[in-house]
């Protein structure tokens, strides 16, 4: 069985077809603002050769546009806080982004709780599934693109930079670009590391989080390569979570 999985973000919509063995194929990005029209125009579901759709969205108007075009002859699972296959142990579950639920469910294919998910999108989210298997909360910060673009866009003399080329070993910059690498690229990575370290201290009972953290999201390519190192990367994490959510929701054994 194959599931066509759709994650509608603020800027990009990431789609992939996921089998019941959790093999991923046809991973493609589209512009979110035109995705619903393209879904119909190019008959993307038929192209996927899938049996059902599992989807989520963080943009209500994009969600409504797609939902209006899906029709009634497709088996569709819309992941939300209402049908989350893992408990959401937070104050207001309705405020939780559907993509964060998908990521948390997908990461369960790789780790036993507790584990951490870091999603590098327009915003960066760092989320915890605690030792009992509940989604326990997380952190939200500006994404790497915001760090990298802000100074170039808001100042007269500072250039745009490519954070992926940053020398992560620098502690100070000896020219303007190097200084921006330290402040933006390294500063962003230190922010992420600091939050992960705090979560490890408070929720991992002395266990290391280093090998129980997975990184995902379209802006991973902007990160300094030396910082990425051997970290667990899964660019289709939300799609795996959407497929897994479908199977758990429909009580299908895989």
C-alpha positions, 0 to 999 in steps of 0.5 A: 500500500502507498500513501501520498503524503503532503506537508503544506508549509508557509513557503513550500509544500513537500510531497512524497509517496510512502509505502507500507514498508516506509520506503519513500519515493517521488519526493518533491517540493512545490510553492505553497501558494499555488499548490492546490491548483497544481494538485488538480491541474497536474492530477498529482494524486493519480501521478503518485500511484498511491492508494490514499492521501495523508496530509497536514498544513500550518496555513489555514487558507492553503489547507482550505484551498486544497481540501475544497479540491480533493473531492470525495472519491479519495481516501484522505487522512488529515492529521491534526491534534484531534486524531494525533496517534501520540498523546499531546501533553501540552496546554492547548493542543489546538495551537500545535502545528500539524507538521510538528505532530507529523515530525514527532510521529515520524521520528518514532520510526527511528527512536524509542522515547525520549527523543527530539525533533529539530525542523529547520523550516521558515521557523525552526522548531525543536520538539520533545517526545518524552519518556512516556511517548507523549509529545511534551512541548518544544521551542520555536525560533526564527529559521536560518534564512531569517538569521542569514537574510535579516542583516543583509536586508535591513542594513546598508553595508552588510552583504547577503551570506551563504551560511552553509559556507561558514567556517564553524571553527571561527570564534571571531571574524576578521572581516565583515563576512566572517563576522556575519558567519560567526554571528548568524550561522554559528549563533543560530547553531549555538541557539539550537544546541543550547535548547537541545542541551536544556531538554537533555538535562531536564528530560533524558535522565542522564542519557545523551540526546545526541543519538536520539535527535533527528533534523529535518526541514528545507533549510538544512542545506543552509547549515554549516557542514561542519556543524551537521557532522554525523547528525541524523538527517531525514528530509522526509520526516513529516511524510514518514509521520503522515504515512505512519499516522494514516496506518495507525488511524486506520488500524492497518498493521504494517 
